[in-house]
Amino acid sequence: MVSLRPLRHAGFRRLATTYTLNELGWGFGTVALSLLVFNHTHSALATTALWLCTLLVPALVGPAATAQLDRLGVRRVLPTLYLAEAAIFAVLALLTSSPWLPLVLVLAAADGILALVGRALTRGAVAATLKPDGQLDAGNTLLNVSFSLSFAIGPAIGGLVIAAWGVAAGLWVSAGLFAAMTVTLATSRALPPAHADAGESWLARVRAGISHAAGNPAVRRIFSAHAVALVCAAMISPVEVIWAEEVLGGGNSAYGIVLSAWGAGTLLTGLVLVSLWRRLPVVTRIPLGAGTMGVGYVVMTLATSLPVGALGCFIGGLGNGFYFVSVIQAIQERTADEYQGRVMGLLESTTAGGYGVGFLLAGAITALTSVRVTFAATAVGVILASIWMATLLPRNPAESPESRSSAAALATESS
C-alpha cells in the first residue's frame, strides 16, 4: 500500500503538487507540439528535430544551468522557471495559426532546458526534505504514482481537447498549468534552503558534482547502464505519433490514447504492485523494469490495430513503473544533500542525452526503412540492454566489494 506519511511535510506537499501539474502540462504540451510540427510538415525528420531540441540541447546545457541555479533557494528559482515555461507555451499557442518551424524549435529547446533544470531541482529538494526522516522511498513512490496518473490522463485529455478545439487549446492549457505551479511554489515557506558557497563559480560546482558522482562506483554503474538503456528505448518516441496515426490507423486522439496506456501501466505498478517491487533491492528493479519495457516494445512492433498497440504500451508502462523511480532512488540514496541538485541535473542530462542519441538513430532508421523497423530495433535493443544491465548490476551495488572501498557507497538500502 502506498504510504501517505511524506505528505505530512508541507514542503513535499507543494513539490508533489507541482510535480503532478508538471506532468499534466507535459501531456498537453507534448501532444500539441508533436501534432503541430507533424501536421505542418508531414515529416518524420521534422518531428525528430522537435524531440532533439527538447532533449539533446537541454542535455548539453542542463548541468551548467542546474549548477548555477542550485545555489539559490528552491522557492526563488522554481517559480521563475515555471513562469518562463508558461510564457513559452503562451507564445507557441499564438504561433499555431502560421507556425514558423525554426522559431517553434528554438522555443521548444528553451522550454526543454527549463524543464530539465526544474525536474533536477525538484528531485534534489525532495531528497533534502525526506531523507532525514527516512521517507525518501515512500516519497518517491508517491511521486511515481502522481506521475503515472498524470501520464495516463494528461495525453488522453490533451488529445481529446486538441481534437475538439485544436492544437492552440492544448498549448494554452499547458501555459495555465505552469502559471498555477508558479503560484503554488512562490507562496510556500517550507521548501529547503540552498546548499551553496556564494563565491563558487558554476564551473567549479559542475566539476564538484561530477566528481561526487564519479567517485562512487555504484553511481557510476547506474549512470552507465541507464544511458545505454535509454539510447535503445528512445528510438520509439519521435516516431510514435506517426505510428499511432498511420500504422495503427488512428486520428489525433490515437496518440494520446497510446501515451495514456503507457501511463496506465505505470500507475498500476505504483498503486497495486508497489508492495511487491519494494521488497526487491532497488538496483535489482532496474534491469527488471527495462526487460518488461522491452516486452512491451515487442508487442508494439507487432501491433496492427490501436487496441494491440495500446496493450504493448500498457506492458511497457508496467516496466516503466519499476525502472525510472528505481534509477532515481538508487542515485539519491548514494548522494549527499549538498550535491543532490547537481547530481540530479547530471541524471536528467544523461537521460535527455540518451534520448537525443536515440532520436538521431530513429530519424535515420525511419528515413531509410520504416516506422515498424524502428520499433523492432528498439525492442531488440532494450531487451539486450536489460540483459547486459543484469550482469553489470547483479546485486545492490552498495554490497559489492568495489563499493565497500568507497565510504559514499555504504548507503543502506531503505527498500
FENGIKA-V50255 format. One record per residue. N is the residue number from 0. PHI is phi as a letter, one per 40 degrees, with the letter a starting at -180 (999 if undefined). PSI is psi in whole degrees, -180 to 180 (none if undefined). Layout:
n->N phi->PHI psi->PSI
n->N phi->PHI psi->PSI
This chain:
n->0 phi->999 psi->142
n->1 phi->c psi->127
n->2 phi->c psi->137
n->3 phi->b psi->6
n->4 phi->d psi->-37
n->5 phi->d psi->-24
n->6 phi->c psi->-9
n->7 phi->c psi->-21
n->8 phi->c psi->118
n->9 phi->c psi->-40
n->10 phi->c psi->-42
n->11 phi->c psi->-37
n->12 phi->d psi->-44
n->13 phi->c psi->-44
n->14 phi->c psi->-41
n->15 phi->c psi->-38
n->16 phi->c psi->-48
n->17 phi->c psi->-32
n->18 phi->c psi->-41
n->19 phi->c psi->-47
n->20 phi->c psi->-34
n->21 phi->c psi->-45
n->22 phi->c psi->-34
n->23 phi->c psi->-44
n->24 phi->c psi->-39
n->25 phi->c psi->-42
n->26 phi->d psi->-48
n->27 phi->c psi->-47
n->28 phi->c psi->-41
n->29 phi->c psi->-47
n->30 phi->c psi->-44
n->31 phi->c psi->-47
n->32 phi->c psi->-40
n->33 phi->c psi->-45
n->34 phi->c psi->-37
n->35 phi->d psi->-48
n->36 phi->c psi->-45
n->37 phi->c psi->-43
n->38 phi->c psi->-29
n->39 phi->c psi->-32
n->40 phi->b psi->-27
n->41 phi->f psi->42
n->42 phi->b psi->128
n->43 phi->c psi->-33
n->44 phi->c psi->-39
n->45 phi->c psi->-40
n->46 phi->c psi->-40
n->47 phi->c psi->-39
n->48 phi->c psi->-38
n->49 phi->c psi->-48
n->50 phi->c psi->-36
n->51 phi->c psi->-41
n->52 phi->c psi->-34
n->53 phi->c psi->-12
n->54 phi->b psi->-50
n->55 phi->c psi->-44
n->56 phi->c psi->-49
n->57 phi->d psi->-33
n->58 phi->c psi->-34
n->59 phi->c psi->-36
n->60 phi->c psi->-26
n->61 phi->d psi->-49
n->62 phi->d psi->-42
n->63 phi->c psi->-43
n->64 phi->c psi->-41
n->65 phi->c psi->-44
n->66 phi->c psi->-37
n->67 phi->c psi->-42
n->68 phi->c psi->-19
n->69 phi->c psi->-22
n->70 phi->c psi->-15
n->71 phi->c psi->161
n->72 phi->c psi->146
n->73 phi->c psi->-39
n->74 phi->c psi->-27
n->75 phi->c psi->-41
n->76 phi->c psi->-52
n->77 phi->c psi->-44
n->78 phi->d psi->-36
n->79 phi->c psi->-43
n->80 phi->c psi->-45
n->81 phi->c psi->-35
n->82 phi->c psi->-40
n->83 phi->c psi->-39
n->84 phi->c psi->-39
n->85 phi->d psi->-42
n->86 phi->c psi->-40
n->87 phi->c psi->-46
n->88 phi->c psi->-33
n->89 phi->c psi->-42
n->90 phi->c psi->-42
n->91 phi->c psi->-38
n->92 phi->c psi->-37
n->93 phi->c psi->-20
n->94 phi->c psi->-7
n->95 phi->c psi->-28
n->96 phi->c psi->-34
n->97 phi->a psi->75
n->98 phi->c psi->137
n->99 phi->b psi->112
n->100 phi->d psi->-46
n->101 phi->d psi->-41
n->102 phi->c psi->-40
n->103 phi->d psi->-43
n->104 phi->c psi->-39
n->105 phi->c psi->-45
n->106 phi->c psi->-38
n->107 phi->c psi->-39
n->108 phi->c psi->-44
n->109 phi->c psi->-43
n->110 phi->c psi->-37
n->111 phi->c psi->-40
n->112 phi->c psi->-47
n->113 phi->c psi->-42
n->114 phi->c psi->-42
n->115 phi->c psi->-47
n->116 phi->c psi->-41
n->117 phi->c psi->-42
n->118 phi->c psi->-42
n->119 phi->c psi->-46
n->120 phi->c psi->-35
n->121 phi->c psi->-46
n->122 phi->c psi->-39
n->123 phi->c psi->-41
n->124 phi->c psi->-37
n->125 phi->c psi->-45
n->126 phi->c psi->-43
n->127 phi->c psi->-31
n->128 phi->c psi->-40
n->129 phi->b psi->-25
n->130 phi->d psi->-41
n->131 phi->c psi->-29
n->132 phi->c psi->7
n->133 phi->g psi->27
n->134 phi->b psi->12
n->135 phi->c psi->-43
n->136 phi->c psi->-47
n->137 phi->c psi->-38
n->138 phi->c psi->-42
n->139 phi->c psi->-36
n->140 phi->c psi->-43
n->141 phi->c psi->-43
n->142 phi->c psi->-38
n->143 phi->c psi->-39
n->144 phi->c psi->-44
n->145 phi->c psi->-39
n->146 phi->c psi->-46
n->147 phi->c psi->-42
n->148 phi->c psi->-45
n->149 phi->c psi->-40
n->150 phi->c psi->-33
n->151 phi->c psi->-42
n->152 phi->c psi->-27
n->153 phi->c psi->-56
n->154 phi->c psi->-37
n->155 phi->c psi->-49
n->156 phi->c psi->-40
n->157 phi->d psi->-44
n->158 phi->c psi->-40
n->159 phi->c psi->-43
n->160 phi->c psi->-44
n->161 phi->c psi->-40
n->162 phi->c psi->-35
n->163 phi->c psi->-41
n->164 phi->b psi->-3
n->165 phi->h psi->169
n->166 phi->c psi->-37
n->167 phi->d psi->-37
n->168 phi->c psi->-42
n->169 phi->c psi->-39
n->170 phi->c psi->-36
n->171 phi->c psi->-38
n->172 phi->c psi->-44
n->173 phi->d psi->-44
n->174 phi->d psi->-42
n->175 phi->c psi->-39
n->176 phi->c psi->-41
n->177 phi->c psi->-33
n->178 phi->c psi->-40
n->179 phi->c psi->-38
n->180 phi->c psi->-37
n->181 phi->d psi->-47
n->182 phi->c psi->-41
n->183 phi->d psi->-44
n->184 phi->c psi->-33
n->185 phi->c psi->-24
n->186 phi->c psi->8
n->187 phi->c psi->142
n->188 phi->b psi->11
n->189 phi->b psi->15
n->190 phi->c psi->150
n->191 phi->c psi->151
n->192 phi->c psi->169
n->193 phi->c psi->152
n->194 phi->b psi->96
n->195 phi->a psi->150
n->196 phi->c psi->118
n->197 phi->d psi->-23
n->198 phi->c psi->-9
n->199 phi->c psi->138
n->200 phi->c psi->162
n->201 phi->c psi->-34
n->202 phi->c psi->-42
n->203 phi->c psi->-37
n->204 phi->c psi->-37
n->205 phi->c psi->-46
n->206 phi->c psi->-40
n->207 phi->c psi->-40
n->208 phi->c psi->-42
n->209 phi->c psi->-43
n->210 phi->c psi->-39
n->211 phi->c psi->-43
n->212 phi->c psi->-43
n->213 phi->c psi->-25
n->214 phi->c psi->-6
n->215 phi->b psi->111
n->216 phi->d psi->-39
n->217 phi->c psi->-46
n->218 phi->c psi->-40
n->219 phi->d psi->-46
n->220 phi->c psi->-41
n->221 phi->c psi->-45
n->222 phi->d psi->-46
n->223 phi->c psi->-48
n->224 phi->c psi->-40
n->225 phi->c psi->-42
n->226 phi->c psi->-45
n->227 phi->c psi->-46
n->228 phi->c psi->-40
n->229 phi->c psi->-35
n->230 phi->d psi->-43
n->231 phi->c psi->-46
n->232 phi->c psi->-28
n->233 phi->c psi->-19
n->234 phi->c psi->-20
n->235 phi->c psi->-39
n->236 phi->d psi->-49
n->237 phi->c psi->-18
n->238 phi->b psi->7
n->239 phi->c psi->-34
n->240 phi->c psi->-37
n->241 phi->c psi->-42
n->242 phi->d psi->-45
n->243 phi->c psi->-40
n->244 phi->c psi->-38
n->245 phi->b psi->-48
n->246 phi->c psi->-45
n->247 phi->c psi->-10
n->248 phi->g psi->28
n->249 phi->c psi->176
n->250 phi->b psi->-155
n->251 phi->d psi->-34
n->252 phi->c psi->-19
n->253 phi->c psi->-39
n->254 phi->c psi->-44
n->255 phi->c psi->-35
n->256 phi->c psi->-46
n->257 phi->c psi->-36
n->258 phi->c psi->-39
n->259 phi->c psi->-34
n->260 phi->c psi->-39
n->261 phi->c psi->-47
n->262 phi->c psi->-35
n->263 phi->c psi->-38
n->264 phi->c psi->-42
n->265 phi->c psi->-39
n->266 phi->c psi->-41
n->267 phi->c psi->-41
n->268 phi->d psi->-45
n->269 phi->c psi->-36
n->270 phi->c psi->-39
n->271 phi->b psi->-41
n->272 phi->c psi->6
n->273 phi->d psi->-41
n->274 phi->c psi->-35
n->275 phi->c psi->-51
n->276 phi->c psi->-22
n->277 phi->c psi->-14
n->278 phi->c psi->-18
n->279 phi->c psi->148
n->280 phi->d psi->142
n->281 phi->d psi->-34
n->282 phi->c psi->-27
n->283 phi->c psi->-30
n->284 phi->c psi->-25
n->285 phi->c psi->-57
n->286 phi->c psi->-30
n->287 phi->c psi->-45
n->288 phi->c psi->-43
n->289 phi->c psi->-41
n->290 phi->c psi->-39
n->291 phi->c psi->-40
n->292 phi->c psi->-38
n->293 phi->c psi->-39
n->294 phi->c psi->-42
n->295 phi->c psi->-40
n->296 phi->c psi->-33
n->297 phi->c psi->-46
n->298 phi->c psi->-42
n->299 phi->c psi->-38
n->300 phi->c psi->-39
n->301 phi->c psi->-10
n->302 phi->c psi->141
n->303 phi->b psi->1
n->304 phi->b psi->161
n->305 phi->c psi->-43
n->306 phi->c psi->-42
n->307 phi->c psi->-40
n->308 phi->c psi->-42
n->309 phi->c psi->-36
n->310 phi->c psi->-44
n->311 phi->c psi->-41
n->312 phi->c psi->-38
n->313 phi->c psi->-45
n->314 phi->c psi->-44
n->315 phi->c psi->-38
n->316 phi->c psi->-35
n->317 phi->d psi->-46
n->318 phi->c psi->-37
n->319 phi->c psi->-35
n->320 phi->c psi->-31
n->321 phi->c psi->-44
n->322 phi->c psi->-64
n->323 phi->c psi->-44
n->324 phi->c psi->-31
n->325 phi->c psi->-41
n->326 phi->c psi->-47
n->327 phi->c psi->-49
n->328 phi->c psi->-39
n->329 phi->d psi->-37
n->330 phi->c psi->-42
n->331 phi->d psi->-42
n->332 phi->c psi->-21
n->333 phi->b psi->15
n->334 phi->b psi->132
n->335 phi->c psi->151
n->336 phi->d psi->-39
n->337 phi->c psi->-28
n->338 phi->b psi->3
n->339 phi->d psi->-50
n->340 phi->c psi->-44
n->341 phi->c psi->-42
n->342 phi->c psi->-38
n->343 phi->c psi->-34
n->344 phi->c psi->-41
n->345 phi->c psi->-39
n->346 phi->c psi->-44
n->347 phi->c psi->-39
n->348 phi->c psi->-38
n->349 phi->c psi->-44
n->350 phi->c psi->-49
n->351 phi->c psi->-40
n->352 phi->c psi->-40
n->353 phi->c psi->-43
n->354 phi->c psi->-42
n->355 phi->c psi->-46
n->356 phi->c psi->-42
n->357 phi->c psi->-37
n->358 phi->c psi->-39
n->359 phi->c psi->-43
n->360 phi->c psi->-40
n->361 phi->c psi->-44
n->362 phi->c psi->-42
n->363 phi->c psi->-46
n->364 phi->c psi->-44
n->365 phi->c psi->-40
n->366 phi->c psi->-35
n->367 phi->c psi->-28
n->368 phi->b psi->-101
n->369 phi->a psi->169
n->370 phi->c psi->-41
n->371 phi->c psi->-36
n->372 phi->c psi->-38
n->373 phi->c psi->-42
n->374 phi->c psi->-41
n->375 phi->c psi->-42
n->376 phi->c psi->-39
n->377 phi->c psi->-48
n->378 phi->d psi->-48
n->379 phi->c psi->-43
n->380 phi->c psi->-43
n->381 phi->c psi->-40
n->382 phi->c psi->-45
n->383 phi->c psi->-39
n->384 phi->c psi->-39
n->385 phi->c psi->-36
n->386 phi->c psi->-43
n->387 phi->c psi->-40
n->388 phi->c psi->-38
n->389 phi->c psi->-32
n->390 phi->c psi->-32
n->391 phi->c psi->-37
n->392 phi->b psi->69
n->393 phi->c psi->-16
n->394 phi->a psi->-179
n->395 phi->d psi->119
n->396 phi->d psi->-24
n->397 phi->c psi->-14
n->398 phi->b psi->0
n->399 phi->c psi->152
n->400 phi->d psi->-38
n->401 phi->c psi->-39
n->402 phi->c psi->-27
n->403 phi->c psi->-21
n->404 phi->c psi->-9
n->405 phi->b psi->123
n->406 phi->c psi->-32
n->407 phi->c psi->-21
n->408 phi->c psi->10
n->409 phi->c psi->15
n->410 phi->d psi->139
n->411 phi->c psi->139
n->412 phi->c psi->120
n->413 phi->c psi->-16
n->414 phi->c psi->none
